[in-house]
Amino acid sequence: MPILQRANEELNDEEEKFHIVLVNLAEKPEKVAAFLADNDIDLTVATEGTGDEPLDIRIGIDRADSVFRRYKAFGLPTTYAINKDGIITAKQVGPFLAARDLANLLKAIAIDWQP
């Protein structure tokens, strides 16, 4: 997660061209929030919305496993690079062991990040 936090801080600008969205599958929202606080990860947690308003979701709670099934994730964590047209262009199953692993994934969506 620290690698994702670093990329989020370095790549996010006023135009908001880059977003990291994390989806939690199994934990209760309170446990997710505690984990983020304990690890000094500064992302907004949203657990659900009414569906009527846009949400600034950085972390969602997938209570019904719908995101997990829709994206055909088969291991946790699974990271997807989704381009501006909403097309998955790359995926990694498992954690990022080094920042260069995330940098390589981001190249699939034309983001050149030099960690």
A tleap script that builds the chain and sets N, CA, C and O, in Angstrom:
source leaprc.protein.ff14SB
mol = sequence {
  NMET PRO ILE LEU GLN ARG ALA ASN GLU GLU
  LEU ASN ASP GLU GLU GLU LYS PHE HIE ILE
  VAL LEU VAL ASN LEU ALA GLU LYS PRO GLU
  LYS VAL ALA ALA PHE LEU ALA ASP ASN ASP
  ILE ASP LEU THR VAL ALA THR GLU GLY THR
  GLY ASP GLU PRO LEU ASP ILE ARG ILE GLY
  ILE ASP ARG ALA ASP SER VAL PHE ARG ARG
  TYR LYS ALA PHE GLY LEU PRO THR THR TYR
  ALA ILE ASN LYS ASP GLY ILE ILE THR ALA
  LYS GLN VAL GLY PRO PHE LEU ALA ALA ARG
  ASP LEU ALA ASN LEU LEU LYS ALA ILE ALA
  ILE ASP TRP GLN CPRO
}
set mol.1.N position { 0.794 -1.204 0.000 }
set mol.1.CA position { 0.000 0.000 0.000 }
set mol.1.C position { 0.839 1.272 0.000 }
set mol.1.O position { 0.430 2.263 -0.605 }
set mol.2.N position { 1.993 1.283 0.652 }
set mol.2.CA position { 2.791 2.514 0.593 }
set mol.2.C position { 3.176 2.900 -0.834 }
set mol.2.O position { 3.281 4.086 -1.148 }
set mol.3.N position { 3.386 1.909 -1.697 }
set mol.3.CA position { 3.726 2.213 -3.089 }
set mol.3.C position { 2.549 2.888 -3.780 }
set mol.3.O position { 2.739 3.844 -4.533 }
set mol.4.N position { 1.341 2.404 -3.534 }
set mol.4.CA position { 0.151 3.024 -4.118 }
set mol.4.C position { -0.044 4.436 -3.582 }
set mol.4.O position { -0.396 5.344 -4.335 }
set mol.5.N position { 0.181 4.625 -2.292 }
set mol.5.CA position { 0.066 5.949 -1.684 }
set mol.5.C position { 1.048 6.920 -2.333 }
set mol.5.O position { 0.691 8.053 -2.658 }
set mol.6.N position { 2.276 6.470 -2.518 }
set mol.6.CA position { 3.305 7.329 -3.129 }
set mol.6.C position { 2.925 7.710 -4.559 }
set mol.6.O position { 3.033 8.873 -4.946 }
set mol.7.N position { 2.487 6.734 -5.334 }
set mol.7.CA position { 2.073 7.028 -6.712 }
set mol.7.C position { 0.901 7.992 -6.730 }
set mol.7.O position { 0.862 8.906 -7.553 }
set mol.8.N position { -0.049 7.798 -5.837 }
set mol.8.CA position { -1.208 8.683 -5.765 }
set mol.8.C position { -0.773 10.127 -5.485 }
set mol.8.O position { -1.272 11.062 -6.111 }
set mol.9.N position { 0.148 10.299 -4.551 }
set mol.9.CA position { 0.625 11.638 -4.203 }
set mol.9.C position { 1.413 12.277 -5.343 }
set mol.9.O position { 1.258 13.468 -5.611 }
set mol.10.N position { 2.248 11.501 -6.012 }
set mol.10.CA position { 3.116 12.053 -7.047 }
set mol.10.C position { 2.407 12.280 -8.380 }
set mol.10.O position { 2.790 13.170 -9.140 }
set mol.11.N position { 1.384 11.489 -8.670 }
set mol.11.CA position { 0.745 11.576 -9.982 }
set mol.11.C position { -0.552 12.359 -9.994 }
set mol.11.O position { -1.021 12.759 -11.060 }
set mol.12.N position { -1.132 12.585 -8.845 }
set mol.12.CA position { -2.396 13.302 -8.807 }
set mol.12.C position { -2.127 14.797 -8.888 }
set mol.12.O position { -1.342 15.340 -8.111 }
set mol.13.N position { -2.781 15.453 -9.830 }
set mol.13.CA position { -2.612 16.893 -9.980 }
set mol.13.C position { -3.980 17.564 -10.041 }
set mol.13.O position { -5.008 16.921 -9.824 }
set mol.14.N position { -3.983 18.849 -10.337 }
set mol.14.CA position { -5.233 19.602 -10.369 }
set mol.14.C position { -6.225 19.063 -11.397 }
set mol.14.O position { -7.437 19.172 -11.209 }
set mol.15.N position { -5.724 18.492 -12.465 }
set mol.15.CA position { -6.595 17.976 -13.510 }
set mol.15.C position { -7.158 16.595 -13.175 }
set mol.15.O position { -8.028 16.090 -13.885 }
set mol.16.N position { -6.667 15.989 -12.104 }
set mol.16.CA position { -7.159 14.691 -11.635 }
set mol.16.C position { -7.201 13.646 -12.759 }
set mol.16.O position { -8.227 13.001 -12.972 }
set mol.17.N position { -6.104 13.487 -13.460 }
set mol.17.CA position { -6.029 12.514 -14.552 }
set mol.17.C position { -5.736 11.108 -14.053 }
set mol.17.O position { -5.866 10.141 -14.804 }
set mol.18.N position { -5.347 10.991 -12.808 }
set mol.18.CA position { -4.923 9.708 -12.269 }
set mol.18.C position { -5.684 9.427 -10.985 }
set mol.18.O position { -5.763 10.284 -10.105 }
set mol.19.N position { -6.236 8.243 -10.877 }
set mol.19.CA position { -6.968 7.864 -9.675 }
set mol.19.C position { -6.601 6.446 -9.268 }
set mol.19.O position { -6.421 5.564 -10.108 }
set mol.20.N position { -6.495 6.253 -7.982 }
set mol.20.CA position { -6.359 4.910 -7.436 }
set mol.20.C position { -7.648 4.625 -6.695 }
set mol.20.O position { -8.055 5.382 -5.813 }
set mol.21.N position { -8.280 3.536 -7.057 }
set mol.21.CA position { -9.505 3.108 -6.384 }
set mol.21.C position { -9.232 1.733 -5.797 }
set mol.21.O position { -8.878 0.801 -6.519 }
set mol.22.N position { -9.397 1.612 -4.507 }
set mol.22.CA position { -9.193 0.337 -3.835 }
set mol.22.C position { -10.555 -0.225 -3.454 }
set mol.22.O position { -11.428 0.510 -2.992 }
set mol.23.N position { -10.734 -1.508 -3.644 }
set mol.23.CA position { -11.998 -2.154 -3.287 }
set mol.23.C position { -11.689 -3.242 -2.275 }
set mol.23.O position { -10.903 -4.154 -2.535 }
set mol.24.N position { -12.316 -3.129 -1.127 }
set mol.24.CA position { -12.125 -4.123 -0.077 }
set mol.24.C position { -13.206 -5.175 -0.200 }
set mol.24.O position { -14.379 -4.848 -0.381 }
set mol.25.N position { -12.822 -6.428 -0.103 }
set mol.25.CA position { -13.756 -7.517 -0.317 }
set mol.25.C position { -14.352 -8.066 0.967 }
set mol.25.O position { -15.548 -8.355 1.010 }
set mol.26.N position { -13.561 -8.217 1.998 }
set mol.26.CA position { -14.039 -9.002 3.131 }
set mol.26.C position { -14.140 -8.269 4.460 }
set mol.26.O position { -14.915 -8.676 5.327 }
set mol.27.N position { -13.389 -7.216 4.636 }
set mol.27.CA position { -13.319 -6.583 5.947 }
set mol.27.C position { -14.444 -5.580 6.166 }
set mol.27.O position { -14.987 -5.021 5.214 }
set mol.28.N position { -14.782 -5.362 7.424 }
set mol.28.CA position { -15.771 -4.356 7.792 }
set mol.28.C position { -15.153 -2.970 7.596 }
set mol.28.O position { -13.945 -2.798 7.761 }
set mol.29.N position { -15.983 -1.980 7.244 }
set mol.29.CA position { -15.461 -0.622 7.013 }
set mol.29.C position { -14.624 -0.087 8.170 }
set mol.29.O position { -13.627 0.598 7.943 }
set mol.30.N position { -15.008 -0.385 9.391 }
set mol.30.CA position { -14.264 0.100 10.546 }
set mol.30.C position { -12.852 -0.485 10.583 }
set mol.30.O position { -11.898 0.204 10.945 }
set mol.31.N position { -12.725 -1.745 10.209 }
set mol.31.CA position { -11.417 -2.400 10.207 }
set mol.31.C position { -10.540 -1.816 9.092 }
set mol.31.O position { -9.337 -1.637 9.279 }
set mol.32.N position { -11.141 -1.519 7.940 }
set mol.32.CA position { -10.397 -0.911 6.836 }
set mol.32.C position { -9.888 0.461 7.261 }
set mol.32.O position { -8.720 0.786 7.047 }
set mol.33.N position { -10.761 1.266 7.861 }
set mol.33.CA position { -10.369 2.601 8.306 }
set mol.33.C position { -9.244 2.534 9.338 }
set mol.33.O position { -8.315 3.341 9.298 }
set mol.34.N position { -9.325 1.575 10.261 }
set mol.34.CA position { -8.277 1.418 11.273 }
set mol.34.C position { -6.949 1.023 10.628 }
set mol.34.O position { -5.896 1.531 11.012 }
set mol.35.N position { -6.997 0.120 9.650 }
set mol.35.CA position { -5.779 -0.293 8.946 }
set mol.35.C position { -5.129 0.904 8.254 }
set mol.35.O position { -3.916 1.095 8.338 }
set mol.36.N position { -5.937 1.701 7.575 }
set mol.36.CA position { -5.406 2.876 6.878 }
set mol.36.C position { -4.770 3.847 7.864 }
set mol.36.O position { -3.682 4.368 7.617 }
set mol.37.N position { -5.448 4.089 8.980 }
set mol.37.CA position { -4.920 5.009 9.991 }
set mol.37.C position { -3.625 4.471 10.596 }
set mol.37.O position { -2.663 5.219 10.771 }
set mol.38.N position { -3.597 3.193 10.911 }
set mol.38.CA position { -2.416 2.585 11.524 }
set mol.38.C position { -1.207 2.616 10.599 }
set mol.38.O position { -0.066 2.657 11.059 }
set mol.39.N position { -1.461 2.595 9.293 }
set mol.39.CA position { -0.376 2.567 8.318 }
set mol.39.C position { -0.150 3.912 7.639 }
set mol.39.O position { 0.571 4.001 6.645 }
set mol.40.N position { -0.780 4.970 8.190 }
set mol.40.CA position { -0.612 6.335 7.688 }
set mol.40.C position { -0.900 6.434 6.191 }
set mol.40.O position { -0.162 7.079 5.446 }
set mol.41.N position { -1.973 5.792 5.767 }
set mol.41.CA position { -2.400 5.839 4.368 }
set mol.41.C position { -3.543 6.837 4.270 }
set mol.41.O position { -4.581 6.665 4.909 }
set mol.42.N position { -3.352 7.875 3.474 }
set mol.42.CA position { -4.274 8.998 3.423 }
set mol.42.C position { -5.168 8.912 2.191 }
set mol.42.O position { -4.929 9.591 1.194 }
set mol.43.N position { -6.182 8.086 2.266 }
set mol.43.CA position { -7.159 7.973 1.198 }
set mol.43.C position { -8.554 8.023 1.818 }
set mol.43.O position { -8.747 7.570 2.946 }
set mol.44.N position { -9.514 8.564 1.095 }
set mol.44.CA position { -10.877 8.663 1.587 }
set mol.44.C position { -11.542 7.297 1.540 }
set mol.44.O position { -11.358 6.557 0.574 }
set mol.45.N position { -12.304 6.954 2.558 }
set mol.45.CA position { -13.026 5.688 2.601 }
set mol.45.C position { -14.503 5.960 2.368 }
set mol.45.O position { -15.104 6.768 3.075 }
set mol.46.N position { -15.083 5.302 1.397 }
set mol.46.CA position { -16.522 5.393 1.156 }
set mol.46.C position { -17.060 3.974 1.150 }
set mol.46.O position { -16.534 3.110 0.447 }
set mol.47.N position { -18.096 3.731 1.923 }
set mol.47.CA position { -18.596 2.366 2.009 }
set mol.47.C position { -19.813 2.141 1.133 }
set mol.47.O position { -20.029 1.025 0.659 }
set mol.48.N position { -20.596 3.147 0.911 }
set mol.48.CA position { -21.748 3.003 0.044 }
set mol.48.C position { -22.334 4.370 -0.239 }
set mol.48.O position { -22.035 5.335 0.464 }
set mol.49.N position { -23.164 4.460 -1.260 }
set mol.49.CA position { -23.838 5.702 -1.600 }
set mol.49.C position { -25.280 5.413 -1.964 }
set mol.49.O position { -25.696 4.256 -2.034 }
set mol.50.N position { -26.027 6.455 -2.193 }
set mol.50.CA position { -27.428 6.266 -2.542 }
set mol.50.C position { -27.597 5.918 -4.004 }
set mol.50.O position { -28.645 5.420 -4.415 }
set mol.51.N position { -26.557 6.180 -4.797 }
set mol.51.CA position { -26.644 5.946 -6.234 }
set mol.51.C position { -27.118 7.173 -6.981 }
set mol.51.O position { -27.083 7.202 -8.211 }
set mol.52.N position { -27.563 8.191 -6.254 }
set mol.52.CA position { -28.082 9.401 -6.884 }
set mol.52.C position { -27.015 10.456 -7.106 }
set mol.52.O position { -27.167 11.315 -7.975 }
set mol.53.N position { -25.937 10.405 -6.335 }
set mol.53.CA position { -24.913 11.426 -6.444 }
set mol.53.C position { -23.574 10.777 -6.748 }
set mol.53.O position { -23.332 9.633 -6.362 }
set mol.54.N position { -22.696 11.512 -7.446 }
set mol.54.CA position { -21.364 10.954 -7.688 }
set mol.54.C position { -20.591 10.913 -6.381 }
set mol.54.O position { -20.708 11.811 -5.548 }
set mol.55.N position { -19.810 9.872 -6.213 }
set mol.55.CA position { -19.007 9.722 -5.005 }
set mol.55.C position { -17.540 9.840 -5.355 }
set mol.55.O position { -17.101 9.371 -6.405 }
set mol.56.N position { -16.782 10.467 -4.471 }
set mol.56.CA position { -15.337 10.491 -4.623 }
set mol.56.C position { -14.810 9.261 -3.909 }
set mol.56.O position { -14.304 9.345 -2.790 }
set mol.57.N position { -14.934 8.131 -4.559 }
set mol.57.CA position { -14.566 6.866 -3.928 }
set mol.57.C position { -13.110 6.570 -4.193 }
set mol.57.O position { -12.669 6.497 -5.340 }
set mol.58.N position { -12.385 6.404 -3.135 }
set mol.58.CA position { -11.013 5.932 -3.228 }
set mol.58.C position { -10.953 4.492 -2.732 }
set mol.58.O position { -10.188 3.680 -3.252 }
set mol.59.N position { -11.747 4.189 -1.745 }
set mol.59.CA position { -11.818 2.816 -1.247 }
set mol.59.C position { -13.283 2.467 -1.070 }
set mol.59.O position { -14.020 3.162 -0.370 }
set mol.60.N position { -13.692 1.398 -1.701 }
set mol.60.CA position { -15.064 0.944 -1.567 }
set mol.60.C position { -15.103 -0.410 -0.891 }
set mol.60.O position { -14.134 -1.168 -0.933 }
set mol.61.N position { -16.211 -0.702 -0.279 }
set mol.61.CA position { -16.407 -1.993 0.376 }
set mol.61.C position { -17.334 -2.810 -0.512 }
set mol.61.O position { -18.488 -2.434 -0.715 }
set mol.62.N position { -16.848 -3.908 -1.036 }
set mol.62.CA position { -17.606 -4.761 -1.958 }
set mol.62.C position { -18.353 -5.827 -1.156 }
set mol.62.O position { -17.932 -6.982 -1.093 }
set mol.63.N position { -19.452 -5.425 -0.554 }
set mol.63.CA position { -20.193 -6.323 0.341 }
set mol.63.C position { -20.820 -7.510 -0.378 }
set mol.63.O position { -20.979 -8.579 0.213 }
set mol.64.N position { -21.172 -7.336 -1.629 }
set mol.64.CA position { -21.853 -8.408 -2.364 }
set mol.64.C position { -20.919 -9.147 -3.325 }
set mol.64.O position { -21.375 -9.965 -4.123 }
set mol.65.N position { -19.630 -8.869 -3.254 }
set mol.65.CA position { -18.640 -9.475 -4.146 }
set mol.65.C position { -18.886 -9.153 -5.620 }
set mol.65.O position { -18.371 -9.853 -6.492 }
set mol.66.N position { -19.658 -8.114 -5.912 }
set mol.66.CA position { -20.004 -7.816 -7.301 }
set mol.66.C position { -18.811 -7.302 -8.100 }
set mol.66.O position { -18.641 -7.680 -9.259 }
set mol.67.N position { -17.982 -6.449 -7.504 }
set mol.67.CA position { -16.800 -5.945 -8.211 }
set mol.67.C position { -15.812 -7.086 -8.428 }
set mol.67.O position { -15.224 -7.219 -9.501 }
set mol.68.N position { -15.641 -7.899 -7.404 }
set mol.68.CA position { -14.748 -9.055 -7.479 }
set mol.68.C position { -15.144 -9.959 -8.651 }
set mol.68.O position { -14.291 -10.387 -9.429 }
set mol.69.N position { -16.441 -10.242 -8.767 }
set mol.69.CA position { -16.918 -11.114 -9.856 }
set mol.69.C position { -16.854 -10.416 -11.212 }
set mol.69.O position { -16.462 -11.031 -12.204 }
set mol.70.N position { -17.236 -9.139 -11.265 }
set mol.70.CA position { -17.271 -8.429 -12.548 }
set mol.70.C position { -15.879 -8.346 -13.180 }
set mol.70.O position { -15.729 -8.496 -14.392 }
set mol.71.N position { -14.877 -8.107 -12.353 }
set mol.71.CA position { -13.523 -7.982 -12.881 }
set mol.71.C position { -12.771 -9.301 -12.899 }
set mol.71.O position { -11.589 -9.344 -13.238 }
set mol.72.N position { -13.454 -10.372 -12.536 }
set mol.72.CA position { -12.883 -11.717 -12.587 }
set mol.72.C position { -11.560 -11.811 -11.824 }
set mol.72.O position { -10.590 -12.411 -12.289 }
set mol.73.N position { -11.555 -11.207 -10.653 }
set mol.73.CA position { -10.380 -11.307 -9.801 }
set mol.73.C position { -10.328 -12.724 -9.235 }
set mol.73.O position { -11.359 -13.269 -8.839 }
set mol.74.N position { -9.164 -13.312 -9.195 }
set mol.74.CA position { -9.053 -14.669 -8.666 }
set mol.74.C position { -8.020 -14.770 -7.564 }
set mol.74.O position { -7.804 -15.853 -7.019 }
set mol.75.N position { -7.393 -13.695 -7.233 }
set mol.75.CA position { -6.435 -13.654 -6.141 }
set mol.75.C position { -6.460 -12.279 -5.513 }
set mol.75.O position { -6.847 -11.304 -6.157 }
set mol.76.N position { -6.059 -12.197 -4.290 }
set mol.76.CA position { -6.048 -10.913 -3.608 }
set mol.76.C position { -4.632 -10.585 -3.160 }
set mol.76.O position { -3.963 -11.460 -2.612 }
set mol.77.N position { -4.158 -9.400 -3.362 }
set mol.77.CA position { -4.827 -8.337 -4.101 }
set mol.77.C position { -4.672 -8.521 -5.606 }
set mol.77.O position { -3.735 -9.168 -6.073 }
set mol.78.N position { -5.591 -7.951 -6.346 }
set mol.78.CA position { -5.490 -7.877 -7.799 }
set mol.78.C position { -5.557 -6.401 -8.172 }
set mol.78.O position { -6.446 -5.682 -7.716 }
set mol.79.N position { -4.620 -5.951 -8.999 }
set mol.79.CA position { -4.550 -4.555 -9.412 }
set mol.79.C position { -4.763 -4.477 -10.911 }
set mol.79.O position { -4.163 -5.233 -11.676 }
set mol.80.N position { -5.628 -3.549 -11.328 }
set mol.80.CA position { -5.927 -3.353 -12.744 }
set mol.80.C position { -5.486 -1.970 -13.177 }
set mol.80.O position { -5.630 -1.004 -12.427 }
set mol.81.N position { -4.952 -1.870 -14.377 }
set mol.81.CA position { -4.706 -0.584 -15.020 }
set mol.81.C position { -5.859 -0.390 -15.995 }
set mol.81.O position { -6.011 -1.157 -16.946 }
set mol.82.N position { -6.663 0.630 -15.757 }
set mol.82.CA position { -7.842 0.900 -16.585 }
set mol.82.C position { -7.626 2.243 -17.261 }
set mol.82.O position { -7.392 3.251 -16.595 }
set mol.83.N position { -7.706 2.255 -18.589 }
set mol.83.CA position { -7.426 3.496 -19.302 }
set mol.83.C position { -8.615 4.455 -19.237 }
set mol.83.O position { -9.647 4.137 -18.646 }
set mol.84.N position { -8.459 5.622 -19.844 }
set mol.84.CA position { -9.489 6.669 -19.762 }
set mol.84.C position { -10.801 6.250 -20.425 }
set mol.84.O position { -11.838 6.864 -20.174 }
set mol.85.N position { -10.771 5.216 -21.266 }
set mol.85.CA position { -11.986 4.720 -21.904 }
set mol.85.C position { -12.636 3.594 -21.105 }
set mol.85.O position { -13.640 3.022 -21.529 }
set mol.86.N position { -12.060 3.280 -19.948 }
set mol.86.CA position { -12.620 2.245 -19.087 }
set mol.86.C position { -12.209 0.833 -19.459 }
set mol.86.O position { -12.821 -0.130 -18.997 }
set mol.87.N position { -11.189 0.696 -20.282 }
set mol.87.CA position { -10.738 -0.621 -20.733 }
set mol.87.C position { -9.560 -1.087 -19.882 }
set mol.87.O position { -8.601 -0.343 -19.676 }
set mol.88.N position { -9.639 -2.308 -19.395 }
set mol.88.CA position { -8.534 -2.888 -18.635 }
set mol.88.C position { -7.405 -3.201 -19.605 }
set mol.88.O position { -7.583 -3.964 -20.555 }
set mol.89.N position { -6.247 -2.610 -19.361 }
set mol.89.CA position { -5.119 -2.816 -20.260 }
set mol.89.C position { -4.015 -3.665 -19.637 }
set mol.89.O position { -3.133 -4.154 -20.343 }
set mol.90.N position { -4.060 -3.840 -18.315 }
set mol.90.CA position { -3.071 -4.674 -17.641 }
set mol.90.C position { -3.598 -5.045 -16.267 }
set mol.90.O position { -4.482 -4.385 -15.722 }
set mol.91.N position { -3.036 -6.115 -15.719 }
set mol.91.CA position { -3.447 -6.548 -14.394 }
set mol.91.C position { -2.286 -7.227 -13.708 }
set mol.91.O position { -1.440 -7.849 -14.351 }
set mol.92.N position { -2.255 -7.102 -12.392 }
set mol.92.CA position { -1.262 -7.808 -11.591 }
set mol.92.C position { -1.972 -8.480 -10.430 }
set mol.92.O position { -2.752 -7.849 -9.717 }
set mol.93.N position { -1.701 -9.752 -10.246 }
set mol.93.CA position { -2.233 -10.496 -9.108 }
set mol.93.C position { -1.122 -10.583 -8.073 }
set mol.93.O position { -0.009 -11.009 -8.380 }
set mol.94.N position { -1.424 -10.182 -6.865 }
set mol.94.CA position { -0.448 -10.182 -5.787 }
set mol.94.C position { 0.022 -8.781 -5.487 }
set mol.94.O position { -0.249 -7.852 -6.248 }
set mol.95.N position { 0.720 -8.622 -4.388 }
set mol.95.CA position { 1.162 -7.286 -3.983 }
set mol.95.C position { 2.311 -6.782 -4.851 }
set mol.95.O position { 3.010 -7.558 -5.503 }
set mol.96.N position { 2.486 -5.468 -4.841 }
set mol.96.CA position { 3.645 -4.874 -5.495 }
set mol.96.C position { 4.823 -5.014 -4.548 }
set mol.96.O position { 4.785 -4.499 -3.431 }
set mol.97.N position { 5.854 -5.697 -4.975 }
set mol.97.CA position { 7.024 -5.899 -4.130 }
set mol.97.C position { 8.018 -4.753 -4.267 }
set mol.97.O position { 8.859 -4.536 -3.395 }
set mol.98.N position { 7.910 -4.023 -5.371 }
set mol.98.CA position { 8.790 -2.876 -5.604 }
set mol.98.C position { 8.022 -1.829 -6.410 }
set mol.98.O position { 7.090 -2.153 -7.145 }
set mol.99.N position { 8.429 -0.576 -6.260 }
set mol.99.CA position { 7.763 0.518 -6.965 }
set mol.99.C position { 7.843 0.336 -8.481 }
set mol.99.O position { 6.936 0.744 -9.207 }
set mol.100.N position { 8.924 -0.273 -8.956 }
set mol.100.CA position { 9.058 -0.459 -10.415 }
set mol.100.C position { 7.966 -1.387 -10.964 }
set mol.100.O position { 7.607 -1.285 -12.137 }
set mol.101.N position { 7.436 -2.290 -10.130 }
set mol.101.CA position { 6.343 -3.162 -10.576 }
set mol.101.C position { 5.100 -2.335 -10.900 }
set mol.101.O position { 4.440 -2.569 -11.912 }
set mol.102.N position { 4.788 -1.373 -10.040 }
set mol.102.CA position { 3.656 -0.485 -10.307 }
set mol.102.C position { 3.950 0.403 -11.506 }
set mol.102.O position { 3.065 0.651 -12.325 }
set mol.103.N position { 5.179 0.883 -11.619 }
set mol.103.CA position { 5.554 1.720 -12.763 }
set mol.103.C position { 5.344 0.971 -14.071 }
set mol.103.O position { 4.858 1.552 -15.041 }
set mol.104.N position { 5.699 -0.300 -14.112 }
set mol.104.CA position { 5.494 -1.108 -15.322 }
set mol.104.C position { 4.012 -1.271 -15.636 }
set mol.104.O position { 3.619 -1.219 -16.801 }
set mol.105.N position { 3.188 -1.468 -14.614 }
set mol.105.CA position { 1.743 -1.596 -14.824 }
set mol.105.C position { 1.166 -0.293 -15.365 }
set mol.105.O position { 0.309 -0.316 -16.249 }
set mol.106.N position { 1.624 0.835 -14.845 }
set mol.106.CA position { 1.104 2.135 -15.271 }
set mol.106.C position { 1.455 2.454 -16.720 }
set mol.106.O position { 0.740 3.210 -17.379 }
set mol.107.N position { 2.542 1.886 -17.218 }
set mol.107.CA position { 2.898 2.105 -18.630 }
set mol.107.C position { 1.788 1.612 -19.560 }
set mol.107.O position { 1.639 2.122 -20.671 }
set mol.108.N position { 1.013 0.628 -19.115 }
set mol.108.CA position { -0.083 0.085 -19.930 }
set mol.108.C position { -1.188 1.116 -20.145 }
set mol.108.O position { -1.994 0.979 -21.065 }
set mol.109.N position { -1.229 2.142 -19.304 }
set mol.109.CA position { -2.231 3.199 -19.491 }
set mol.109.C position { -1.542 4.538 -19.791 }
set mol.109.O position { -2.075 5.610 -19.503 }
set mol.110.N position { -0.356 4.444 -20.371 }
set mol.110.CA position { 0.413 5.592 -20.857 }
set mol.110.C position { 0.767 6.583 -19.750 }
set mol.110.O position { 0.783 7.794 -19.970 }
set mol.111.N position { 1.050 6.056 -18.559 }
set mol.111.CA position { 1.527 6.911 -17.463 }
set mol.111.C position { 2.968 6.540 -17.197 }
set mol.111.O position { 3.281 5.399 -16.856 }
set mol.112.N position { 3.842 7.519 -17.356 }
set mol.112.CA position { 5.268 7.305 -17.127 }
set mol.112.C position { 5.607 7.800 -15.733 }
set mol.112.O position { 5.787 8.999 -15.517 }
set mol.113.N position { 5.694 6.879 -14.796 }
set mol.113.CA position { 6.025 7.216 -13.408 }
set mol.113.C position { 7.401 6.676 -13.109 }
set mol.113.O position { 7.668 5.489 -13.297 }
set mol.114.N position { 8.266 7.541 -12.647 }
set mol.114.CA position { 9.622 7.146 -12.291 }
set mol.114.C position { 9.753 7.166 -10.766 }
set mol.114.O position { 9.996 8.222 -10.181 }
set mol.115.N position { 9.595 6.019 -10.126 }
set mol.115.CA position { 9.670 5.999 -8.660 }
set mol.115.C position { 11.082 6.220 -8.140 }
set mol.115.O position { 11.299 6.229 -6.928 }
savepdb mol mol.pdb
quit
